[in-house]
Amino acid sequence: MLVERLYFGLSTPDGTVSQEAFAHFLAGSVTPRFPDGLTEYRAHGQWRNAQGAIIAEETMVVEIAMDDTAGNQAKVHAIIGDYKTRFRQESVMLMEERSHVEF
């Protein structure tokens, strides 16, 4: 299986993404695309933006274990697009790793 780890920065041009707003995004954009399950947790990180500034911010990480198919990859990229548009984000970091998964 493929494990996709998405890093959603919570800083916006107007402040921060609230817990409620992120929960609404998760329920409306992520869960319908991957109803079999996911893991989410809060983290703190930093990154360099397009202007070269180092930005430290609170982050929500979402991990999804899925079959490695073009359809699932398209769903992940749609989620990233939704988040960037909704919360005016420059980027969402995506990490992929192949894993053996058992339930």
C-alpha positions in Angstrom: 0.0 0.0 0.0 0.9 3.6 -0.3 0.9 5.9 2.8 0.3 9.5 1.9 1.2 12.1 4.6 -0.2 15.6 4.0 1.1 18.6 5.9 -1.5 21.4 6.1 -0.1 24.6 7.5 -2.6 26.5 9.6 -1.3 30.0 9.0 -3.2 32.1 6.5 -2.9 35.6 5.2 -5.7 36.6 7.6 -4.6 34.7 10.7 -5.0 30.9 11.3 -7.2 28.0 10.3 -9.3 27.2 13.4 -9.8 23.7 14.7 -13.5 24.0 13.6 -12.6 25.1 10.1 -10.0 22.3 9.7 -12.6 19.7 11.0 -15.1 21.1 8.5 -12.5 20.7 5.7 -11.6 17.2 6.8 -15.3 16.2 6.9 -16.1 17.8 3.5 -13.0 17.2 1.4 -11.0 14.3 2.9 -13.4 11.9 4.5 -15.7 11.6 1.4 -12.7 10.7 -0.8 -11.2 8.2 1.7 -14.1 7.0 3.9 -12.2 3.8 5.0 -10.1 5.8 7.5 -7.2 8.2 8.1 -5.1 9.5 11.0 -4.7 13.2 11.9 -2.4 14.9 14.4 -1.1 18.3 15.2 2.5 19.2 14.6 4.7 22.3 14.5 7.1 22.9 11.6 8.8 25.4 9.4 9.3 25.9 5.7 10.8 28.5 3.3 8.2 30.3 1.2 8.5 31.5 -2.4 9.9 34.8 -1.2 12.7 33.1 0.8 11.3 33.7 4.2 11.4 30.9 6.8 7.9 30.5 8.2 7.2 28.6 11.5 3.6 27.5 12.0 1.3 25.0 13.5 0.4 22.2 11.2 -2.2 19.5 10.8 -0.8 16.2 9.5 -3.2 13.7 7.8 -2.0 10.2 7.0 -4.0 8.0 4.6 -3.1 4.3 3.7 -4.4 3.4 0.3 -4.0 1.3 -2.8 -1.5 2.9 -5.2 -3.9 3.7 -8.0 -4.1 6.7 -10.3 -7.6 7.4 -9.0 -6.4 7.6 -5.4 -3.5 9.8 -6.4 -6.0 12.1 -8.1 -8.1 12.3 -5.0 -5.0 13.3 -2.9 -4.2 16.0 -5.3 -7.8 17.3 -5.3 -7.6 17.5 -1.5 -4.4 19.5 -1.8 -6.1 21.9 -4.3 -9.1 22.3 -2.1 -7.0 23.2 0.9 -4.9 25.7 -1.0 -7.9 27.4 -2.5 -10.0 27.4 0.6 -7.3 28.7 3.0 -5.2 30.7 0.5 -2.1 28.5 0.9 1.0 28.6 -1.2 1.6 24.9 -0.7 0.7 21.7 1.1 3.6 19.2 1.6 3.0 15.7 0.5 5.1 12.7 1.5 4.6 9.3 0.1 6.0 5.9 1.3 5.3 2.4 0.4 4.3 0.3 3.4 3.1 -3.1 4.4 -0.2 -2.6 6.0 -2.3 -5.1 8.0 -5.6 -4.8 9.8 
